[in-house]
Amino acid sequence: MRTSIFLAAVILFGGMLAWGQAAPQAAKAELKDAQGQPVGNATFTQTPAGVEIAVTVTHLPPGTHGIHIHAVGQCEPPDFKSAGPHFNPTNKKHGLKNPEGHHAGDLRNLVVSDDGTGTYHAVDADVTLAPGPNSLLSPTGTSLVIHAAPDDDVTDPSGNSGARIACGVIVQQ
Ligand SMILES: [Cu+2]
């Protein structure tokens, strides 16, 4: 009896240790434009409510831009097609306002001021930094992509947000 309690405690403690090691708490992405120039960075922090995303950008066209998490951790300029479609592990339709949505990688728009700078903050409840299907740190990776035009939050699968103008691979910090 005493041995089995001891064993249970060892297994529980070992499991907690393994979980602690396996669950990253932070990630980052360095954003570059189609010419390969740095245009900002993003941090991703695990919280109980989801992944908190903080983005700072510079040297981008003023206005409203679609911003999403895309399904592949590759940012090959100039078109960044290598980043794949929106991160969508649950096979939903695109758009935060789409009744059949939304992609886990869908985010509300980023606003860039007249001087080309912008800051952005969001919490994405549909993704995690921990292992699993919704992980931003999956084996194929994920990336953060900024588009030329605003996301209309309904058009599947892209939000009609135009060309990809900046991209950064999301990596564990
Ligand atoms: Cu996108």
Residues whose N, C-alpha, C, O or C-beta is under 5 A from the ligand:
A	BS01	CU	H68 V145
